[in-house]
Amino acid sequence: MNPDYAIELFKLTMFEALTVVAPFLVVALVVGLVISLLQSVTSLQEATLVFIPKLLSVVGLFLVIAPWLLRELSEFTITCIARMADMAH
């Protein structure tokens, strides 16, 4: 395997991973910030109060973007399999 090809494949893999994970991280971050703000305003300091809304929002997001997620991962897998012939050179 050519080092340039390996670096290109690594960059492609990292970009794909960030693209797939970013929506979940953003939703969890926003929900966590909103719940933390509400906790600080109401002086309700319960650590477990953030867990359920984050979990429900991430699961809801997964149900909404599952077709896009499956399409992205399928296209990436097909691209990697198609490029396997180039790895041998």
Protein Blocks (a to p, Z undefined) as FASTA:
>chain_A
ZZklmmmmmmmmmmmmmmmmmmmmmmmmmmmmmmmmmmmmnopacfklmmmmmmmmmmmm
mmmmmmmmmmmmmmmmmmmmmmmmmmmZZ
